[in-house]
Amino acid sequence: MIEEKSFKARWQGRIVVGSIAMLLAMALTLTACASPAGAPTTSATGSAAGEASQAAAMEVTISIAVQEGSELSEQNAAFVPTEAMTVRLSQGATAFDALMASDAEVTSEESAYGIYVTAIDGLANGSEGPSSGWTYTVNGEMPTESADVHRLASSDEVRWTFVTSFK
């Protein structure tokens, strides 16, 4: 009987020590996660993180079109240009990020110069002749860098245009 009690006592002691260790770990975790004095805290109606991300977000306008004066062949006649739409992006987002945030189905590939958009909504580069493909402008200007490199600013207007020839 004496051996049985000491075995039971040892296990009870281990359970108590384990429980205390767990409570201490939880207390340390909660203390580490507590906001410093004066820092914003979360509430049921909103979160500080959400408000901070909204402050860090920006809105840009994006549209997808076919070059003015171009008519698509029968094989691409189903393509429908996208009206200008506003998308919300993180600060530091690129023209490619804006395209990906639109409702368009995008096909792209990596190149030595960055991401190369090969098709938008099924309208593929080269499908209307060897010089046809996708270009983009930001605020009416054609950047000299790939869309995944060109950083946007709030209120920028990004336009992706399928060109059949460079006029």
N, C-alpha and C positions, 0 to 999 in steps of 0.2 A: 504494500500500500504506500509506503513512504516513497518508493521510486516513482509510482504513478503520480503522486502529488507534485513531485519535483518536475516531472515531465510536463504536466499541465501548467504549472507555475511558470516554467520557462517559456512556453508558447504564449501564455497570457502576457508575459513581459515583452515578448517580441511584437505582439499585436499592438500593445500600448506604445512602444517605441516607434513602430512603423506608422501608427496613426499620428503621433506627434510630428514625425518627420514630414508626413504628407501635409499636415496643417501649416507647418513652417514654410514649406515649398509654395503652397497656395498663397500664403500671406506675402512672401517675397515677390511672387509673380504679380499679385494685385498692387503692391507698392510700386513695382517697376513700371506698371502700366498706368498708374495714376497720373493725371495731368498736373504739371507744375502750377504753382499759384498764378492766377491770372490767365492761364491758357484756356482756350475755348473747350467746352465739353459737349458731349452729345446729348440730345433730348429726344423725346418721342416724336417731335414734329420735324426733326431734321438732324443732320449730323455735321459735325465740324469738318470731317473729311469730305463729305459731299459738298459742303459749301466751299471748301478750299479748292476742290477739283473744278467746281463751276467757275470760280474766280480764275483758275488757270486754263480754262477752256476758251476756245475762240470759235467764232462762226465764220464760215466761208461759203461762197456761192459756187455751185458747180453746174455745168451744163455739158451735154454731149450732143454733137451735131455732125452733119455732113457738110463738106465744103460748099459754099454758095455757088449755084450754077451747075452743080454736079448732079447727074442722074445715076442712080444705082442700077446695075443690071438686074435681070429677073431673079437671079439666084440670091441677091441681097435685098430684094424689094420689101421683105418683111421687116427690115430694120426700122425701128421707130426712134427718132432723136428724143433725147430727154430734155424736158423744159428745165429752166434754171431752178435749182433747189438749194436750200440752205442745209449745210451739214455742220455738226458740232464736232470739233476736234481738239485734241490736247495742244498746248503750246509746243512749238517745235515740229508740228506735223508738216508733212510734205504734200506736194501735188498728187503723188501716188496715193497717199493716205486718204486724200479727199475723194479720189476716184473709187477707192475701195469702200468708202463710207456711203457712197451713192447706192442706188438700187441696181446698178449695172452688174452684169456677169462679166468678169474680167479674166482674160488669159494673158499671162506674161511669162517672161523668161529672163534669167540672169544673163548679163553680157559683161564685157570688159569695162563698159562705161556705166553700168548700173542696171536697174530693171528696165526691160524693154517690153512695152505693151504690144502684144501681138493680135489681140482681138477684144472688142467690147460688144457685148450682146450678140455675139456670133458674127459680127462684121470684122473679117480678118484682113490683116496686111496682105497686100498682093492680090486680093480677090477681085480688084477692079483695074488690074494692070500692074506692071512692075514698079511703078512709082507710087502706088496707092498705099496708104497706111495712116496710122494715128499720130497726131501731133498735139501739143497742148500749149496754151497761152495762160499767162497770169496777168490780169489787169490789161489785157490787150497786147502784151509783149511776149515774144517767144523766148523763153529762157535758153541758155546755151548749155544746160546741164540736164541730166536725166531727172525724171519726175520724182524718183525716190530720194534725190539729193536736194532738190529745190524746196527750201523751207518757206512756209506761208506765214502771213500775218493776218490778224483779225480783219474781216471785211474784204479780203482778197476775192477776186472773181476768177475761177479756174474754168477754162473751156477746153474740152477735148474735141478735136475736129478730125473727122476722117477725110483725108485729101485724096483726090484721084490724080492730081498732078500739082506740082509747085508752080504757081503762076506769079 
